[in-house]
Amino acid sequence: MANKELKSLLHMGALSAIQYYQEFRNYYDRKVAEGKHPNSVFNAICNKILLRAVAVVNNRKEYVENYKKAA
C-alpha cells in the first residue's frame, strides 16, 4: 500500500543524513545506546526528514539549518 519509490528515497536520504550530518548521527548513536533497535531509530530519522520537508513547503520558506525558536 505504501509508495515504494517515495519510501526508498526517504530511506536513502536517511542513510545519507546519518552519514553526513552530525545532528542525525548523534541522534542515531544516542538512541541505539539507549537500547532502541537500529531500524526503529532509522524510521524516526526518516520521519524527522519528512516533517522538516513538509514544514518547509507549508511555510513557503527556505530551510534554516540551525533554527532557533523565538522566545
PQR file with spaces between the fields and no chain letter, atoms N, CA, C, O and H, PARSE charges and radii, in Angstrom:
ATOM       1  N    MET     1       0.819   -1.189    0.000 -0.4000 1.5000
ATOM       2  CA   MET     1       0.000    0.000    0.000 -0.0000 2.0000
ATOM       3  C    MET     1       0.869    1.262    0.000  0.5500 1.7000
ATOM       4  O    MET     1       0.405    2.332   -0.394 -0.5500 1.4000
ATOM       5  N    ALA     2       2.112    1.144    0.435 -0.4000 1.5000
ATOM       6  CA   ALA     2       2.979    2.320    0.528 -0.0000 2.0000
ATOM       7  C    ALA     2       3.508    2.699   -0.850  0.5500 1.7000
ATOM       8  O    ALA     2       3.585    1.867   -1.754 -0.5500 1.4000
ATOM       9  H    ALA     2       2.489    0.275    0.755  0.4000 1.0000
ATOM      10  N    ASN     3       3.866    3.960   -0.990 -0.4000 1.5000
ATOM      11  CA   ASN     3       4.528    4.438   -2.202 -0.0000 2.0000
ATOM      12  C    ASN     3       5.991    4.010   -2.101  0.5500 1.7000
ATOM      13  O    ASN     3       6.778    4.634   -1.390 -0.5500 1.4000
ATOM      14  H    ASN     3       3.803    4.636   -0.256  0.4000 1.0000
ATOM      15  N    LYS     4       6.345    2.958   -2.805 -0.4000 1.5000
ATOM      16  CA   LYS     4       7.673    2.356   -2.646 -0.0000 2.0000
ATOM      17  C    LYS     4       8.789    3.257   -3.148  0.5500 1.7000
ATOM      18  O    LYS     4       9.895    3.235   -2.608 -0.5500 1.4000
ATOM      19  H    LYS     4       5.705    2.450   -3.383  0.4000 1.0000
ATOM      20  N    GLU     5       8.510    4.045   -4.170 -0.4000 1.5000
ATOM      21  CA   GLU     5       9.533    4.955   -4.680 -0.0000 2.0000
ATOM      22  C    GLU     5       9.839    6.043   -3.644  0.5500 1.7000
ATOM      23  O    GLU     5      11.002    6.351   -3.385 -0.5500 1.4000
ATOM      24  H    GLU     5       7.612    4.063   -4.608  0.4000 1.0000
ATOM      25  N    LEU     6       8.797    6.614   -3.061 -0.4000 1.5000
ATOM      26  CA   LEU     6       8.986    7.636   -2.028 -0.0000 2.0000
ATOM      27  C    LEU     6       9.668    7.043   -0.801  0.5500 1.7000
ATOM      28  O    LEU     6      10.538    7.675   -0.201 -0.5500 1.4000
ATOM      29  H    LEU     6       7.852    6.363   -3.271  0.4000 1.0000
ATOM      30  N    LYS     7       9.274    5.835   -0.432 -0.4000 1.5000
ATOM      31  CA   LYS     7       9.872    5.180    0.721 -0.0000 2.0000
ATOM      32  C    LYS     7      11.358    4.907    0.499  0.5500 1.7000
ATOM      33  O    LYS     7      12.161    5.063    1.418 -0.5500 1.4000
ATOM      34  H    LYS     7       8.567    5.322   -0.919  0.4000 1.0000
ATOM      35  N    SER     8      11.724    4.503   -0.708 -0.4000 1.5000
ATOM      36  CA   SER     8      13.131    4.248   -0.987 -0.0000 2.0000
ATOM      37  C    SER     8      13.937    5.545   -0.989  0.5500 1.7000
ATOM      38  O    SER     8      15.090    5.556   -0.560 -0.5500 1.4000
ATOM      39  H    SER     8      11.071    4.376   -1.455  0.4000 1.0000
ATOM      40  N    LEU     9      13.338    6.639   -1.471 -0.4000 1.5000
ATOM      41  CA   LEU     9      14.019    7.928   -1.441 -0.0000 2.0000
ATOM      42  C    LEU     9      14.245    8.400   -0.005  0.5500 1.7000
ATOM      43  O    LEU     9      15.314    8.920    0.318 -0.5500 1.4000
ATOM      44  H    LEU     9      12.401    6.630   -1.820  0.4000 1.0000
ATOM      45  N    LEU    10      13.254    8.222    0.847 -0.4000 1.5000
ATOM      46  CA   LEU    10      13.416    8.573    2.262 -0.0000 2.0000
ATOM      47  C    LEU    10      14.486    7.703    2.909  0.5500 1.7000
ATOM      48  O    LEU    10      15.279    8.187    3.717 -0.5500 1.4000
ATOM      49  H    LEU    10      12.386    7.800    0.585  0.4000 1.0000
ATOM      50  N    HIS    11      14.510    6.443    2.563 -0.4000 1.5000
ATOM      51  CA   HIS    11      15.497    5.517    3.104 -0.0000 2.0000
ATOM      52  C    HIS    11      16.911    5.963    2.746  0.5500 1.7000
ATOM      53  O    HIS    11      17.790    6.016    3.606 -0.5500 1.4000
ATOM      54  H    HIS    11      13.866    6.050    1.907  0.4000 1.0000
ATOM      55  N    MET    12      17.123    6.285    1.470 -0.4000 1.5000
ATOM      56  CA   MET    12      18.439    6.730    1.032 -0.0000 2.0000
ATOM      57  C    MET    12      18.799    8.082    1.645  0.5500 1.7000
ATOM      58  O    MET    12      19.956    8.326    1.987 -0.5500 1.4000
ATOM      59  H    MET    12      16.408    6.242    0.771  0.4000 1.0000
ATOM      60  N    GLY    13      17.810    8.953    1.782 -0.4000 1.5000
ATOM      61  CA   GLY    13      18.053   10.244    2.420 -0.0000 2.0000
ATOM      62  C    GLY    13      18.446   10.100    3.872  0.5500 1.7000
ATOM      63  O    GLY    13      19.314   10.825    4.359 -0.5500 1.4000
ATOM      64  H    GLY    13      16.870    8.755    1.504  0.4000 1.0000
ATOM      65  N    ALA    14      17.814    9.168    4.572 -0.4000 1.5000
ATOM      66  CA   ALA    14      18.151    8.939    5.976 -0.0000 2.0000
ATOM      67  C    ALA    14      19.553    8.350    6.113  0.5500 1.7000
ATOM      68  O    ALA    14      20.299    8.726    7.016 -0.5500 1.4000
ATOM      69  H    ALA    14      17.110    8.578    4.177  0.4000 1.0000
ATOM      70  N    LEU    15      19.911    7.432    5.223 -0.4000 1.5000
ATOM      71  CA   LEU    15      21.273    6.889    5.245 -0.0000 2.0000
ATOM      72  C    LEU    15      22.294    7.998    5.045  0.5500 1.7000
ATOM      73  O    LEU    15      23.307    8.059    5.742 -0.5500 1.4000
ATOM      74  H    LEU    15      19.304    7.126    4.489  0.4000 1.0000
ATOM      75  N    SER    16      22.020    8.861    4.099 -0.4000 1.5000
ATOM      76  CA   SER    16      22.920    9.981    3.813 -0.0000 2.0000
ATOM      77  C    SER    16      22.976   10.945    4.995  0.5500 1.7000
ATOM      78  O    SER    16      24.050   11.432    5.349 -0.5500 1.4000
ATOM      79  H    SER    16      21.197    8.811    3.533  0.4000 1.0000
ATOM      80  N    ALA    17      21.829   11.220    5.602 -0.4000 1.5000
ATOM      81  CA   ALA    17      21.776   12.143    6.737 -0.0000 2.0000
ATOM      82  C    ALA    17      22.582   11.607    7.910  0.5500 1.7000
ATOM      83  O    ALA    17      23.305   12.362    8.560 -0.5500 1.4000
ATOM      84  H    ALA    17      20.957   10.824    5.314  0.4000 1.0000
ATOM      85  N    ILE    18      22.468   10.323    8.186 -0.4000 1.5000
ATOM      86  CA   ILE    18      23.230    9.729    9.290 -0.0000 2.0000
ATOM      87  C    ILE    18      24.727    9.800    9.005  0.5500 1.7000
ATOM      88  O    ILE    18      25.535    9.997    9.913 -0.5500 1.4000
ATOM      89  H    ILE    18      21.880    9.710    7.658  0.4000 1.0000
ATOM      90  N    GLN    19      25.081    9.639    7.750 -0.4000 1.5000
ATOM      91  CA   GLN    19      26.497    9.613    7.386 -0.0000 2.0000
ATOM      92  C    GLN    19      27.117   11.008    7.363  0.5500 1.7000
ATOM      93  O    GLN    19      28.270   11.170    7.763 -0.5500 1.4000
ATOM      94  H    GLN    19      24.425    9.479    7.012  0.4000 1.0000
ATOM      95  N    TYR    20      26.379   12.018    6.903 -0.4000 1.5000
ATOM      96  CA   TYR    20      26.988   13.320    6.639 -0.0000 2.0000
ATOM      97  C    TYR    20      26.565   14.452    7.578  0.5500 1.7000
ATOM      98  O    TYR    20      27.239   15.482    7.620 -0.5500 1.4000
ATOM      99  H    TYR    20      25.442   11.887    6.577  0.4000 1.0000
ATOM     100  N    TYR    21      25.480   14.298    8.324 -0.4000 1.5000
ATOM     101  CA   TYR    21      25.012   15.357    9.221 -0.0000 2.0000
ATOM     102  C    TYR    21      25.197   14.918   10.667  0.5500 1.7000
ATOM     103  O    TYR    21      24.627   13.921   11.110 -0.5500 1.4000
ATOM     104  H    TYR    21      24.932   13.462    8.289  0.4000 1.0000
ATOM     105  N    GLN    22      25.994   15.673   11.382 -0.4000 1.5000
ATOM     106  CA   GLN    22      26.344   15.317   12.754 -0.0000 2.0000
ATOM     107  C    GLN    22      25.116   15.254   13.663  0.5500 1.7000
ATOM     108  O    GLN    22      25.062   14.424   14.570 -0.5500 1.4000
ATOM     109  H    GLN    22      26.457   16.483   11.022  0.4000 1.0000
ATOM     110  N    GLU    23      24.137   16.117   13.429 -0.4000 1.5000
ATOM     111  CA   GLU    23      22.919   16.119   14.248 -0.0000 2.0000
ATOM     112  C    GLU    23      22.210   14.765   14.192  0.5500 1.7000
ATOM     113  O    GLU    23      21.825   14.216   15.224 -0.5500 1.4000
ATOM     114  H    GLU    23      24.181   16.792   12.692  0.4000 1.0000
ATOM     115  N    PHE    24      22.041   14.235   12.987 -0.4000 1.5000
ATOM     116  CA   PHE    24      21.370   12.952   12.835 -0.0000 2.0000
ATOM     117  C    PHE    24      22.244   11.808   13.323  0.5500 1.7000
ATOM     118  O    PHE    24      21.729   10.831   13.868 -0.5500 1.4000
ATOM     119  H    PHE    24      22.353   14.681   12.148  0.4000 1.0000
ATOM     120  N    ARG    25      23.547   11.907   13.142 -0.4000 1.5000
ATOM     121  CA   ARG    25      24.463   10.867   13.615 -0.0000 2.0000
ATOM     122  C    ARG    25      24.431   10.789   15.135  0.5500 1.7000
ATOM     123  O    ARG    25      24.382    9.699   15.704 -0.5500 1.4000
ATOM     124  H    ARG    25      23.966   12.700   12.700  0.4000 1.0000
ATOM     125  N    ASN    26      24.458   11.947   15.794 -0.4000 1.5000
ATOM     126  CA   ASN    26      24.386   11.967   17.260 -0.0000 2.0000
ATOM     127  C    ASN    26      23.073   11.387   17.754  0.5500 1.7000
ATOM     128  O    ASN    26      23.056   10.629   18.724 -0.5500 1.4000
ATOM     129  H    ASN    26      24.497   12.833   15.332  0.4000 1.0000
ATOM     130  N    TYR    27      21.962   11.738   17.093 -0.4000 1.5000
ATOM     131  CA   TYR    27      20.652   11.214   17.467 -0.0000 2.0000
ATOM     132  C    TYR    27      20.627    9.691   17.321  0.5500 1.7000
ATOM     133  O    TYR    27      20.166    8.980   18.214 -0.5500 1.4000
ATOM     134  H    TYR    27      21.976   12.353   16.305  0.4000 1.0000
ATOM     135  N    TYR    28      21.128    9.203   16.185 -0.4000 1.5000
ATOM     136  CA   TYR    28      21.159    7.759   15.930 -0.0000 2.0000
ATOM     137  C    TYR    28      21.988    7.037   16.990  0.5500 1.7000
ATOM     138  O    TYR    28      21.538    6.047   17.565 -0.5500 1.4000
ATOM     139  H    TYR    28      21.503    9.781   15.460  0.4000 1.0000
ATOM     140  N    ASP    29      23.192    7.530   17.246 -0.4000 1.5000
ATOM     141  CA   ASP    29      24.073    6.888   18.225 -0.0000 2.0000
ATOM     142  C    ASP    29      23.466    6.908   19.628  0.5500 1.7000
ATOM     143  O    ASP    29      23.538    5.919   20.356 -0.5500 1.4000
ATOM     144  H    ASP    29      23.558    8.335   16.778  0.4000 1.0000
ATOM     145  N    ARG    30      22.867    8.046   20.001 -0.4000 1.5000
ATOM     146  CA   ARG    30      22.275    8.172   21.336 -0.0000 2.0000
ATOM     147  C    ARG    30      21.120    7.190   21.533  0.5500 1.7000
ATOM     148  O    ARG    30      21.034    6.536   22.572 -0.5500 1.4000
ATOM     149  H    ARG    30      22.809    8.850   19.409  0.4000 1.0000
ATOM     150  N    LYS    31      20.235    7.086   20.544 -0.4000 1.5000
ATOM     151  CA   LYS    31      19.080    6.208   20.667 -0.0000 2.0000
ATOM     152  C    LYS    31      19.479    4.734   20.664  0.5500 1.7000
ATOM     153  O    LYS    31      18.900    3.931   21.396 -0.5500 1.4000
ATOM     154  H    LYS    31      20.305    7.617   19.700  0.4000 1.0000
ATOM     155  N    VAL    32      20.465    4.379   19.842 -0.4000 1.5000
ATOM     156  CA   VAL    32      20.933    2.992   19.824 -0.0000 2.0000
ATOM     157  C    VAL    32      21.590    2.655   21.160  0.5500 1.7000
ATOM     158  O    VAL    32      21.426    1.546   21.668 -0.5500 1.4000
ATOM     159  H    VAL    32      20.935    5.032   19.247  0.4000 1.0000
ATOM     160  N    ALA    33      22.337    3.611   21.736 -0.4000 1.5000
ATOM     161  CA   ALA    33      22.960    3.390   23.040 -0.0000 2.0000
ATOM     162  C    ALA    33      21.914    3.240   24.143  0.5500 1.7000
ATOM     163  O    ALA    33      22.154    2.562   25.142 -0.5500 1.4000
ATOM     164  H    ALA    33      22.470    4.513   21.323  0.4000 1.0000
ATOM     165  N    GLU    34      20.754    3.871   23.963 -0.4000 1.5000
ATOM     166  CA   GLU    34      19.661    3.733   24.942 -0.0000 2.0000
ATOM     167  C    GLU    34      18.956    2.388   24.835  0.5500 1.7000
ATOM     168  O    GLU    34      18.138    2.042   25.687 -0.5500 1.4000
ATOM     169  H    GLU    34      20.559    4.422   23.151  0.4000 1.0000
ATOM     170  N    GLY    35      19.271    1.630   23.790 -0.4000 1.5000
ATOM     171  CA   GLY    35      18.695    0.299   23.647 -0.0000 2.0000
ATOM     172  C    GLY    35      17.638    0.193   22.560  0.5500 1.7000
ATOM     173  O    GLY    35      17.026   -0.863   22.399 -0.5500 1.4000
ATOM     174  H    GLY    35      19.936    1.910   23.097  0.4000 1.0000
ATOM     175  N    LYS    36      17.414    1.255   21.818 -0.4000 1.5000
ATOM     176  CA   LYS    36      16.433    1.198   20.732 -0.0000 2.0000
ATOM     177  C    LYS    36      16.992    0.355   19.584  0.5500 1.7000
ATOM     178  O    LYS    36      18.201    0.315   19.360 -0.5500 1.4000
ATOM     179  H    LYS    36      17.911    2.113   21.948  0.4000 1.0000
ATOM     180  N    HIS    37      16.112   -0.303   18.879 -0.4000 1.5000
ATOM     181  CA   HIS    37      16.530   -1.091   17.720 -0.0000 2.0000
ATOM     182  C    HIS    37      16.961   -0.134   16.618  0.5500 1.7000
ATOM     183  O    HIS    37      16.285    0.867   16.379 -0.5500 1.4000
ATOM     184  H    HIS    37      15.129   -0.271   19.061  0.4000 1.0000
ATOM     185  N    PRO    38      18.074   -0.417   15.938 -0.5600 1.5000
ATOM     186  CA   PRO    38      18.569    0.494   14.886  0.2800 2.0000
ATOM     187  C    PRO    38      17.544    0.802   13.798  0.5500 1.7000
ATOM     188  O    PRO    38      17.496    1.929   13.306 -0.5500 1.4000
ATOM     189  N    ASN    39      16.729   -0.167   13.418 -0.4000 1.5000
ATOM     190  CA   ASN    39      15.717    0.095   12.396 -0.0000 2.0000
ATOM     191  C    ASN    39      14.637    1.042   12.902  0.5500 1.7000
ATOM     192  O    ASN    39      14.100    1.838   12.132 -0.5500 1.4000
ATOM     193  H    ASN    39      16.767   -1.083   13.818  0.4000 1.0000
ATOM     194  N    SER    40      14.318    0.963   14.178 -0.4000 1.5000
ATOM     195  CA   SER    40      13.354    1.880   14.767 -0.0000 2.0000
ATOM     196  C    SER    40      13.886    3.312   14.755  0.5500 1.7000
ATOM     197  O    SER    40      13.153    4.252   14.450 -0.5500 1.4000
ATOM     198  H    SER    40      14.754    0.316   14.803  0.4000 1.0000
ATOM     199  N    VAL    41      15.146    3.465   15.085 -0.4000 1.5000
ATOM     200  CA   VAL    41      15.776    4.786   15.064 -0.0000 2.0000
ATOM     201  C    VAL    41      15.855    5.298   13.633  0.5500 1.7000
ATOM     202  O    VAL    41      15.661    6.486   13.379 -0.5500 1.4000
ATOM     203  H    VAL    41      15.742    2.701   15.333  0.4000 1.0000
ATOM     204  N    PHE    42      16.139    4.403   12.711 -0.4000 1.5000
ATOM     205  CA   PHE    42      16.209    4.770   11.310 -0.0000 2.0000
ATOM     206  C    PHE    42      14.865    5.302   10.816  0.5500 1.7000
ATOM     207  O    PHE    42      14.820    6.286   10.078 -0.5500 1.4000
ATOM     208  H    PHE    42      16.297    3.438   12.918  0.4000 1.0000
ATOM     209  N    ASN    43      13.769    4.656   11.221 -0.4000 1.5000
ATOM     210  CA   ASN    43      12.428    5.123   10.860 -0.0000 2.0000
ATOM     211  C    ASN    43      12.137    6.486   11.479  0.5500 1.7000
ATOM     212  O    ASN    43      11.483    7.321   10.854 -0.5500 1.4000
ATOM     213  H    ASN    43      13.805    3.857   11.822  0.4000 1.0000
ATOM     214  N    ALA    44      12.609    6.718   12.689 -0.4000 1.5000
ATOM     215  CA   ALA    44      12.420    8.023   13.333 -0.0000 2.0000
ATOM     216  C    ALA    44      13.154    9.114   12.559  0.5500 1.7000
ATOM     217  O    ALA    44      12.652   10.231   12.435 -0.5500 1.4000
ATOM     218  H    ALA    44      13.140    6.039   13.197  0.4000 1.0000
ATOM     219  N    ILE    45      14.325    8.801   12.045 -0.4000 1.5000
ATOM     220  CA   ILE    45      15.088    9.775   11.258 -0.0000 2.0000
ATOM     221  C    ILE    45      14.373   10.050    9.938  0.5500 1.7000
ATOM     222  O    ILE    45      14.324   11.197    9.493 -0.5500 1.4000
ATOM     223  H    ILE    45      14.733    7.893   12.146  0.4000 1.0000
ATOM     224  N    CYS    46      13.824    9.027    9.312 -0.4000 1.5000
ATOM     225  CA   CYS    46      13.024    9.239    8.103 -0.0000 2.0000
ATOM     226  C    CYS    46      11.860   10.172    8.397  0.5500 1.7000
ATOM     227  O    CYS    46      11.555   11.063    7.604 -0.5500 1.4000
ATOM     228  H    CYS    46      13.864    8.096    9.673  0.4000 1.0000
ATOM     229  N    ASN    47      11.214    9.969    9.532 -0.4000 1.5000
ATOM     230  CA   ASN    47      10.087   10.809    9.930 -0.0000 2.0000
ATOM     231  C    ASN    47      10.537   12.250   10.164  0.5500 1.7000
ATOM     232  O    ASN    47       9.841   13.182    9.764 -0.5500 1.4000
ATOM     233  H    ASN    47      11.461    9.246   10.176  0.4000 1.0000
ATOM     234  N    LYS    48      11.690   12.446   10.805 -0.4000 1.5000
ATOM     235  CA   LYS    48      12.221   13.791   11.033 -0.0000 2.0000
ATOM     236  C    LYS    48      12.478   14.505    9.710  0.5500 1.7000
ATOM     237  O    LYS    48      12.145   15.681    9.568 -0.5500 1.4000
ATOM     238  H    LYS    48      12.256   11.689   11.130  0.4000 1.0000
ATOM     239  N    ILE    49      13.059   13.814    8.753 -0.4000 1.5000
ATOM     240  CA   ILE    49      13.331   14.401    7.449 -0.0000 2.0000
ATOM     241  C    ILE    49      12.020   14.784    6.764  0.5500 1.7000
ATOM     242  O    ILE    49      11.897   15.873    6.203 -0.5500 1.4000
ATOM     243  H    ILE    49      13.330   12.858    8.869  0.4000 1.0000
ATOM     244  N    LEU    50      11.051   13.887    6.815 -0.4000 1.5000
ATOM     245  CA   LEU    50       9.760   14.140    6.185 -0.0000 2.0000
ATOM     246  C    LEU    50       9.051   15.326    6.828  0.5500 1.7000
ATOM     247  O    LEU    50       8.487   16.162    6.120 -0.5500 1.4000
ATOM     248  H    LEU    50      11.150   13.002    7.271  0.4000 1.0000
ATOM     249  N    LEU    51       9.069   15.413    8.149 -0.4000 1.5000
ATOM     250  CA   LEU    51       8.422   16.531    8.835 -0.0000 2.0000
ATOM     251  C    LEU    51       9.087   17.862    8.502  0.5500 1.7000
ATOM     252  O    LEU    51       8.406   18.877    8.359 -0.5500 1.4000
ATOM     253  H    LEU    51       9.527   14.734    8.724  0.4000 1.0000
ATOM     254  N    ARG    52      10.389   17.863    8.378 -0.4000 1.5000
ATOM     255  CA   ARG    52      11.095   19.095    8.004 -0.0000 2.0000
ATOM     256  C    ARG    52      10.744   19.514    6.585  0.5500 1.7000
ATOM     257  O    ARG    52      10.550   20.700    6.319 -0.5500 1.4000
ATOM     258  H    ARG    52      10.942   17.038    8.493  0.4000 1.0000
ATOM     259  N    ALA    53      10.659   18.555    5.676 -0.4000 1.5000
ATOM     260  CA   ALA    53      10.306   18.871    4.291 -0.0000 2.0000
ATOM     261  C    ALA    53       8.890   19.431    4.201  0.5500 1.7000
ATOM     262  O    ALA    53       8.647   20.389    3.467 -0.5500 1.4000
ATOM     263  H    ALA    53      10.816   17.592    5.893  0.4000 1.0000
ATOM     264  N    VAL    54       7.961   18.843    4.937 -0.4000 1.5000
ATOM     265  CA   VAL    54       6.574   19.320    4.935 -0.0000 2.0000
ATOM     266  C    VAL    54       6.497   20.724    5.531  0.5500 1.7000
ATOM     267  O    VAL    54       5.747   21.563    5.031 -0.5500 1.4000
ATOM     268  H    VAL    54       8.158   18.065    5.533  0.4000 1.0000
ATOM     269  N    ALA    55       7.254   20.990    6.582 -0.4000 1.5000
ATOM     270  CA   ALA    55       7.251   22.313    7.203 -0.0000 2.0000
ATOM     271  C    ALA    55       7.782   23.374    6.241  0.5500 1.7000
ATOM     272  O    ALA    55       7.252   24.484    6.191 -0.5500 1.4000
ATOM     273  H    ALA    55       7.863   20.309    6.988  0.4000 1.0000
ATOM     274  N    VAL    56       8.811   23.045    5.487 -0.4000 1.5000
ATOM     275  CA   VAL    56       9.369   23.993    4.515 -0.0000 2.0000
ATOM     276  C    VAL    56       8.331   24.313    3.439  0.5500 1.7000
ATOM     277  O    VAL    56       8.157   25.473    3.064 -0.5500 1.4000
ATOM     278  H    VAL    56       9.242   22.144    5.527  0.4000 1.0000
ATOM     279  N    VAL    57       7.653   23.296    2.954 -0.4000 1.5000
ATOM     280  CA   VAL    57       6.640   23.505    1.915 -0.0000 2.0000
ATOM     281  C    VAL    57       5.462   24.300    2.466  0.5500 1.7000
ATOM     282  O    VAL    57       4.998   25.241    1.821 -0.5500 1.4000
ATOM     283  H    VAL    57       7.795   22.354    3.259  0.4000 1.0000
ATOM     284  N    ASN    58       4.977   23.937    3.641 -0.4000 1.5000
ATOM     285  CA   ASN    58       3.820   24.620    4.214 -0.0000 2.0000
ATOM     286  C    ASN    58       4.106   26.073    4.552  0.5500 1.7000
ATOM     287  O    ASN    58       3.249   26.934    4.356 -0.5500 1.4000
ATOM     288  H    ASN    58       5.354   23.173    4.165  0.4000 1.0000
ATOM     289  N    ASN    59       5.296   26.356    5.055 -0.4000 1.5000
ATOM     290  CA   ASN    59       5.643   27.724    5.442 -0.0000 2.0000
ATOM     291  C    ASN    59       6.149   28.563    4.277  0.5500 1.7000
ATOM     292  O    ASN    59       6.285   29.781    4.397 -0.5500 1.4000
ATOM     293  H    ASN    59       5.993   25.657    5.215  0.4000 1.0000
ATOM     294  N    ARG    60       6.427   27.917    3.156 -0.4000 1.5000
ATOM     295  CA   ARG    60       6.946   28.600    1.958 -0.0000 2.0000
ATOM     296  C    ARG    60       8.190   29.421    2.280  0.5500 1.7000
ATOM     297  O    ARG    60       8.329   30.562    1.841 -0.5500 1.4000
ATOM     298  H    ARG    60       6.317   26.928    3.058  0.4000 1.0000
ATOM     299  N    LYS    61       9.082   28.823    3.048 -0.4000 1.5000
ATOM     300  CA   LYS    61      10.344   29.453    3.406 -0.0000 2.0000
ATOM     301  C    LYS    61      11.471   28.462    3.160  0.5500 1.7000
ATOM     302  O    LYS    61      11.252   27.254    3.077 -0.5500 1.4000
ATOM     303  H    LYS    61       8.969   27.896    3.405  0.4000 1.0000
ATOM     304  N    GLU    62      12.685   28.999    3.046 -0.4000 1.5000
ATOM     305  CA   GLU    62      13.844   28.136    2.877 -0.0000 2.0000
ATOM     306  C    GLU    62      14.165   27.437    4.192  0.5500 1.7000
ATOM     307  O    GLU    62      13.834   27.928    5.271 -0.5500 1.4000
ATOM     308  H    GLU    62      12.863   29.981    3.113  0.4000 1.0000
ATOM     309  N    TYR    63      14.811   26.291    4.084 -0.4000 1.5000
ATOM     310  CA   TYR    63      15.230   25.542    5.261 -0.0000 2.0000
ATOM     311  C    TYR    63      16.386   26.266    5.941  0.5500 1.7000
ATOM     312  O    TYR    63      17.357   26.643    5.284 -0.5500 1.4000
ATOM     313  H    TYR    63      15.080   25.892    3.207  0.4000 1.0000
ATOM     314  N    VAL    64      16.287   26.461    7.250 -0.4000 1.5000
ATOM     315  CA   VAL    64      17.350   27.077    8.039 -0.0000 2.0000
ATOM     316  C    VAL    64      17.910   25.981    8.927  0.5500 1.7000
ATOM     317  O    VAL    64      17.192   25.402    9.742 -0.5500 1.4000
ATOM     318  H    VAL    64      15.499   26.155    7.784  0.4000 1.0000
ATOM     319  N    GLU    65      19.206   25.697    8.764 -0.4000 1.5000
ATOM     320  CA   GLU    65      19.801   24.540    9.434 -0.0000 2.0000
ATOM     321  C    GLU    65      19.824   24.656   10.950  0.5500 1.7000
ATOM     322  O    GLU    65      19.470   23.701   11.641 -0.5500 1.4000
ATOM     323  H    GLU    65      19.789   26.167    8.102  0.4000 1.0000
ATOM     324  N    ASN    66      20.233   25.801   11.483 -0.4000 1.5000
ATOM     325  CA   ASN    66      20.322   25.969   12.929 -0.0000 2.0000
ATOM     326  C    ASN    66      19.261   26.937   13.418  0.5500 1.7000
ATOM     327  O    ASN    66      19.583   27.975   13.996 -0.5500 1.4000
ATOM     328  H    ASN    66      20.520   26.577   10.922  0.4000 1.0000
ATOM     329  N    TYR    67      18.010   26.607   13.193 -0.4000 1.5000
ATOM     330  CA   TYR    67      16.888   27.468   13.546 -0.0000 2.0000
ATOM     331  C    TYR    67      16.729   27.551   15.051  0.5500 1.7000
ATOM     332  O    TYR    67      16.719   26.527   15.736 -0.5500 1.4000
ATOM     333  H    TYR    67      17.748   25.764   12.724  0.4000 1.0000
ATOM     334  N    LYS    68      16.604   28.752   15.565 -0.4000 1.5000
ATOM     335  CA   LYS    68      16.331   28.972   16.988 -0.0000 2.0000
ATOM     336  C    LYS    68      14.956   29.614   17.096  0.5500 1.7000
ATOM     337  O    LYS    68      14.700   30.660   16.499 -0.5500 1.4000
ATOM     338  H    LYS    68      16.612   29.583   15.009  0.4000 1.0000
ATOM     339  N    LYS    69      14.082   28.985   17.856 -0.4000 1.5000
ATOM     340  CA   LYS    69      12.731   29.494   18.022 -0.0000 2.0000
ATOM     341  C    LYS    69      12.752   30.749   18.884  0.5500 1.7000
ATOM     342  O    LYS    69      13.464   30.812   19.886 -0.5500 1.4000
ATOM     343  H    LYS    69      14.291   28.135   18.341  0.4000 1.0000
ATOM     344  N    ALA    70      11.972   31.742   18.492 -0.4000 1.5000
ATOM     345  CA   ALA    70      11.917   32.991   19.262 -0.0000 2.0000
ATOM     346  C    ALA    70      11.237   32.729   20.602  0.5500 1.7000
ATOM     347  O    ALA    70      10.315   31.919   20.695 -0.5500 1.4000
ATOM     348  H    ALA    70      11.393   31.691   17.678  0.4000 1.0000
ATOM     349  N    ALA    71      11.704   33.422   21.636 -0.4000 1.5000
ATOM     350  CA   ALA    71      11.175   33.203   22.983 -0.0000 2.0000
ATOM     351  C    ALA    71       9.793   33.774   23.155  0.5500 1.7000
ATOM     352  O    ALA    71       9.212   33.670   24.235 -0.5500 1.4000
ATOM     353  H    ALA    71      12.454   34.080   21.561  0.4000 1.0000
